[in-house]
Amino acid sequence: MARFALDEAAWSGPWRQRSTAEKAVLSMGLLGVAATSRSMWVSLLVLGAAVGCALLAARVPLRTYAVAVLAPASFVVLGAIPIALTFGGSPTGLLAQLGPVAVTADGLMSAGQVALRSTAAMAAMTLLAATTPMVDLLGGLRRLRVPETLVDIAGLVYRMLFTLMDSVLAVREAQAARLGFVDGRTARRSMGLIGGSILGRAWQRSRRLEEGLRGRGYAGSLRTLPRETTVSIPFVTASGVLVVTLAATSVLFTLRGVA
């Protein structure tokens, strides 16, 4: 199903057998370069490296990866719009003006840098999410000595999301079987009923999950069996070389004033 696409890609991909540390070095390194670089060219390079690693090396399905990266694009666009606009004053490099609101070349450049940097960072994070199942990420957080409470909260939220999405699909299929979407008015009424039903079903299933954990002697830790993996030195070395090269390029472009 579509809702499990990213998780299925992480479980079935060729990088599933790789250590979480290896993939974290690559993804977090690319994320760090994207977050700190001031050059659009470096952001483009980071974006290209993340997309290339995901599609070519990790063989993540194109549709799955594209949807995961582009889904938060609306937030990036909304955040970039105020940067592109100038309010009041006498801005230089004026391109268009409507009353007190103006669009300038510098504003568009800044908005483009923020949008491209954010997209590159999302691509790097999605690379880790699309190649590493949540159970491995939680195990990695435990090895990093992250407080157990925070790790368990992350795991519970992840399980609750699946519970909620299961409820959404079940109710929607039931409504479709009853011809609840046959016209616009009926569809709107059905959507309202779906919202109310989903909350109730999700709450009941969450309570059953809590009762089941308590019945199994839950003592404040949702541990899973660890998976033994070895860290590939060539992979880590190649990842480090890529990240360092991009970081050095970012520094060089900054010193030369390349936007």
Secondary structure, DSSP 8 states (H G I E B T S, - for coil): -GGGHHHHHHHHSGGGGS-HHHHHHHHHHHHHHHHH---HHHHHHHHHHHHHIIIIIS---HHHHHHHHHTTHHHHHHHHHHHHEEESS--SSEEEEETTEEEEHHHHHHHHHHHHHHHHHHHHHHHHHHHS-HHHHHHHHHHTT--HHHHHHHHHHHHHHHHHHHHHHHHHHHHHHTTTTSSHHHHHHHHHHHHHHHHHHHHHHHHHHHHHHHHTT--S------------HHHHHHHHHHHHHHHHHHHHHHHHT--
